[in-house]
């Protein structure tokens, strides 16, 4: 396949899928990954795409990904609001990567003297937008998630301690606890727990009864969980019986009306 044909094919794939990875392109076009990377360099120079770790994103799609509002979802917005009520003036807070946590900064923009620690570059941009003091961790990018993790992030010599850590997870199971899909993120979140006075799990109801690869905590190790109104009853009962507080969006809707 000629270079021009290959570049055209890559453009067609990107226009359809919005993002691609080098390995998949190399296999489908029957060329080496080195060749694909050169092709992506050329297309990036033309302004067609933006290269990411291990792949590329269609340029117009990348601008959406870097937009402050990652996902318009009423349930996620409601959960983010609940999180914001738990953040007080003069606190240092960890917000991990994730579509819910990325919505929190806009709800705390009026709070005073807040410092956010995050491993999420998109969330950091949100904090900058609302003039919130922000510390971005070290680490390497996890795929095209814009989240950081790895040994550089988990630094036992870092002298930092925060009031609360809001950790967004991928799975909740009574048997396997709170889990995520990436081992480096799991290690990062365990580290965040260790430097926080209080750890709060953030997850929409679709994450319940799901088990991801790596555990960050057993269910009874966490005392506060924030979700939406569709949390399964068996989890609500378990949380109640084991002294775990579960906060759902409706818990604060009445409070907002009263205020």
GUTOR-204979 format. One record per residue (C-alpha): residue number from 1; residue in three letters; x, y, z. Coordinates in steps of 0.2 Angstrom, whole numbers, padded with zeros to 4 digits. Layout:
% residues N
> num:residu:u:v:w
> NUM:ALA:X:Y:Z
...
% end
This chain:
% residues 259
> num:residu:u:v:w
> 1:UNK:0000:0000:0000
> 2:UNK:0007:0017:-0005
> 3:UNK:0009:0030:0008
> 4:UNK:-0005:0041:0001
> 5:UNK:-0017:0027:0001
> 6:UNK:-0012:0022:0019
> 7:UNK:-0014:0040:0025
> 8:UNK:-0031:0041:0017
> 9:UNK:-0036:0025:0026
> 10:UNK:-0030:0031:0043
> 11:UNK:-0040:0047:0040
> 12:UNK:-0056:0036:0036
> 13:UNK:-0053:0026:0051
> 14:UNK:-0051:0041:0062
> 15:UNK:-0066:0050:0055
> 16:UNK:-0077:0034:0059
> 17:UNK:-0070:0029:0076
> 18:UNK:-0063:0046:0082
> 19:UNK:-0048:0038:0091
> 20:UNK:-0036:0024:0086
> 21:UNK:-0021:0015:0093
> 22:UNK:-0005:0011:0084
> 23:UNK:-0005:-0008:0086
> 24:UNK:-0022:-0010:0079
> 25:UNK:-0018:0002:0064
> 26:UNK:-0002:-0008:0061
> 27:UNK:-0011:-0025:0061
> 28:UNK:-0025:-0019:0050
> 29:UNK:-0014:-0010:0037
> 30:UNK:-0001:-0024:0038
> 31:UNK:0014:-0012:0041
> 32:UNK:0025:-0010:0056
> 33:UNK:0021:0001:0071
> 34:UNK:0036:0012:0067
> 35:UNK:0028:0016:0050
> 36:UNK:0011:0020:0058
> 37:UNK:0020:0032:0070
> 38:UNK:0028:0041:0055
> 39:UNK:0011:0042:0047
> 40:UNK:0003:0049:0063
> 41:UNK:0017:0062:0064
> 42:UNK:0013:0068:0047
> 43:UNK:-0006:0069:0050
> 44:UNK:-0003:0078:0066
> 45:UNK:0008:0091:0057
> 46:UNK:-0006:0093:0045
> 47:UNK:-0018:0097:0059
> 48:UNK:-0029:0082:0056
> 49:UNK:-0026:0073:0073
> 50:UNK:-0017:0074:0090
> 51:UNK:-0006:0060:0095
> 52:UNK:-0008:0052:0112
> 53:UNK:0000:0038:0122
> 54:UNK:0000:0023:0110
> 55:UNK:-0012:0031:0097
> 56:UNK:-0021:0046:0091
> 57:UNK:-0037:0056:0092
> 58:UNK:-0046:0065:0079
> 59:UNK:-0042:0084:0082
> 60:UNK:-0060:0090:0083
> 61:UNK:-0063:0075:0095
> 62:UNK:-0048:0079:0105
> 63:UNK:-0055:0097:0108
> 64:UNK:-0071:0089:0115
> 65:UNK:-0061:0077:0126
> 66:UNK:-0051:0092:0133
> 67:UNK:-0067:0102:0136
> 68:UNK:-0072:0105:0154
> 69:UNK:-0088:0096:0153
> 70:UNK:-0083:0078:0148
> 71:UNK:-0100:0070:0149
> 72:UNK:-0118:0077:0150
> 73:UNK:-0127:0065:0162
> 74:UNK:-0139:0071:0175
> 75:UNK:-0135:0057:0186
> 76:UNK:-0117:0060:0186
> 77:UNK:-0120:0079:0189
> 78:UNK:-0131:0074:0204
> 79:UNK:-0117:0064:0211
> 80:UNK:-0104:0077:0208
> 81:UNK:-0116:0090:0218
> 82:UNK:-0117:0078:0232
> 83:UNK:-0098:0077:0233
> 84:UNK:-0097:0096:0233
> 85:UNK:-0108:0097:0248
> 86:UNK:-0094:0087:0258
> 87:UNK:-0080:0099:0253
> 88:UNK:-0078:0113:0265
> 89:UNK:-0068:0129:0265
> 90:UNK:-0050:0128:0269
> 91:UNK:-0048:0109:0265
> 92:UNK:-0036:0100:0254
> 93:UNK:-0045:0087:0243
> 94:UNK:-0040:0073:0232
> 95:UNK:-0050:0071:0216
> 96:UNK:-0046:0056:0206
> 97:UNK:-0048:0054:0187
> 98:UNK:-0066:0050:0181
> 99:UNK:-0081:0057:0173
> 100:UNK:-0090:0061:0189
> 101:UNK:-0075:0069:0198
> 102:UNK:-0071:0080:0183
> 103:UNK:-0088:0088:0186
> 104:UNK:-0085:0093:0204
> 105:UNK:-0074:0108:0202
> 106:UNK:-0088:0119:0195
> 107:UNK:-0098:0115:0211
> 108:UNK:-0085:0121:0223
> 109:UNK:-0079:0136:0214
> 110:UNK:-0087:0148:0227
> 111:UNK:-0078:0139:0242
> 112:UNK:-0063:0147:0250
> 113:UNK:-0045:0142:0251
> 114:UNK:-0048:0125:0243
> 115:UNK:-0033:0115:0236
> 116:UNK:-0036:0100:0224
> 117:UNK:-0023:0086:0222
> 118:UNK:-0027:0076:0206
> 119:UNK:-0020:0063:0194
> 120:UNK:-0032:0069:0180
> 121:UNK:-0026:0082:0168
> 122:UNK:-0043:0086:0162
> 123:UNK:-0049:0088:0180
> 124:UNK:-0034:0100:0182
> 125:UNK:-0039:0110:0168
> 126:UNK:-0057:0112:0176
> 127:UNK:-0049:0118:0192
> 128:UNK:-0039:0131:0182
> 129:UNK:-0055:0137:0174
> 130:UNK:-0063:0140:0191
> 131:UNK:-0046:0147:0198
> 132:UNK:-0045:0133:0211
> 133:UNK:-0027:0130:0218
> 134:UNK:-0022:0113:0210
> 135:UNK:-0008:0101:0213
> 136:UNK:-0005:0088:0199
> 137:UNK:0003:0072:0203
> 138:UNK:0018:0064:0194
> 139:UNK:0017:0048:0184
> 140:UNK:0014:0043:0166
> 141:UNK:-0002:0044:0156
> 142:UNK:-0013:0029:0156
> 143:UNK:-0017:0026:0138
> 144:UNK:-0028:0040:0131
> 145:UNK:-0037:0043:0148
> 146:UNK:-0028:0058:0152
> 147:UNK:-0025:0051:0170
> 148:UNK:-0008:0049:0178
> 149:UNK:-0001:0034:0188
> 150:UNK:0015:0024:0190
> 151:UNK:0030:0023:0202
> 152:UNK:0033:0042:0200
> 153:UNK:0016:0046:0208
> 154:UNK:0017:0034:0222
> 155:UNK:0030:0042:0232
> 156:UNK:0031:0037:0250
> 157:UNK:0043:0052:0254
> 158:UNK:0031:0065:0248
> 159:UNK:0026:0075:0264
> 160:UNK:0008:0078:0259
> 161:UNK:-0008:0075:0269
> 162:UNK:-0026:0079:0264
> 163:UNK:-0043:0080:0272
> 164:UNK:-0053:0070:0260
> 165:UNK:-0050:0059:0245
> 166:UNK:-0064:0056:0233
> 167:UNK:-0060:0040:0223
> 168:UNK:-0070:0036:0208
> 169:UNK:-0069:0017:0204
> 170:UNK:-0074:0005:0190
> 171:UNK:-0083:-0009:0201
> 172:UNK:-0092:-0012:0217
> 173:UNK:-0094:-0030:0224
> 174:UNK:-0099:-0036:0241
> 175:UNK:-0086:-0050:0238
> 176:UNK:-0072:-0041:0230
> 177:UNK:-0075:-0024:0236
> 178:UNK:-0070:-0008:0226
> 179:UNK:-0060:-0011:0211
> 180:UNK:-0052:-0003:0196
> 181:UNK:-0046:-0009:0179
> 182:UNK:-0028:-0003:0180
> 183:UNK:-0015:-0010:0192
> 184:UNK:-0005:0007:0193
> 185:UNK:-0021:0017:0196
> 186:UNK:-0025:0004:0210
> 187:UNK:-0009:0007:0218
> 188:UNK:-0011:0026:0216
> 189:UNK:-0028:0025:0224
> 190:UNK:-0021:0015:0239
> 191:UNK:-0008:0028:0241
> 192:UNK:-0021:0042:0241
> 193:UNK:-0031:0032:0254
> 194:UNK:-0015:0032:0265
> 195:UNK:-0012:0051:0264
> 196:UNK:-0031:0056:0268
> 197:UNK:-0040:0058:0284
> 198:UNK:-0056:0051:0275
> 199:UNK:-0058:0041:0260
> 200:UNK:-0075:0043:0250
> 201:UNK:-0079:0031:0236
> 202:UNK:-0088:0039:0220
> 203:UNK:-0098:0027:0208
> 204:UNK:-0114:0028:0198
> 205:UNK:-0126:0013:0201
> 206:UNK:-0120:0005:0184
> 207:UNK:-0104:0001:0193
> 208:UNK:-0112:-0010:0207
> 209:UNK:-0112:-0029:0205
> 210:UNK:-0096:-0027:0194
> 211:UNK:-0079:-0033:0198
> 212:UNK:-0064:-0025:0189
> 213:UNK:-0046:-0032:0190
> 214:UNK:-0038:-0024:0204
> 215:UNK:-0045:-0021:0222
> 216:UNK:-0041:-0004:0231
> 217:UNK:-0051:-0008:0246
> 218:UNK:-0063:-0021:0254
> 219:UNK:-0081:-0015:0256
> 220:UNK:-0080:-0013:0275
> 221:UNK:-0064:-0003:0274
> 222:UNK:-0073:0012:0267
> 223:UNK:-0086:0022:0278
> 224:UNK:-0094:0033:0265
> 225:UNK:-0100:0030:0247
> 226:UNK:-0108:0042:0235
> 227:UNK:-0119:0036:0221
> 228:UNK:-0136:0039:0212
> 229:UNK:-0154:0034:0217
> 230:UNK:-0152:0017:0208
> 231:UNK:-0140:0008:0220
> 232:UNK:-0146:-0010:0222
> 233:UNK:-0156:-0013:0238
> 234:UNK:-0144:-0027:0244
> 235:UNK:-0130:-0015:0244
> 236:UNK:-0140:-0002:0254
> 237:UNK:-0145:-0015:0267
> 238:UNK:-0126:-0021:0268
> 239:UNK:-0120:-0003:0270
> 240:UNK:-0133:0001:0284
> 241:UNK:-0129:-0015:0293
> 242:UNK:-0111:-0012:0293
> 243:UNK:-0111:0006:0297
> 244:UNK:-0106:0012:0280
> 245:UNK:-0115:0029:0275
> 246:UNK:-0122:0029:0257
> 247:UNK:-0126:0046:0250
> 248:UNK:-0137:0047:0235
> 249:UNK:-0143:0062:0224
> 250:UNK:-0160:0062:0232
> 251:UNK:-0152:0064:0249
> 252:UNK:-0148:0082:0245
> 253:UNK:-0162:0087:0233
> 254:UNK:-0173:0091:0247
> 255:UNK:-0159:0101:0256
> 256:UNK:-0157:0112:0240
> 257:UNK:-0176:0116:0240
> 258:UNK:-0176:0121:0258
> 259:UNK:-0161:0132:0256
% end
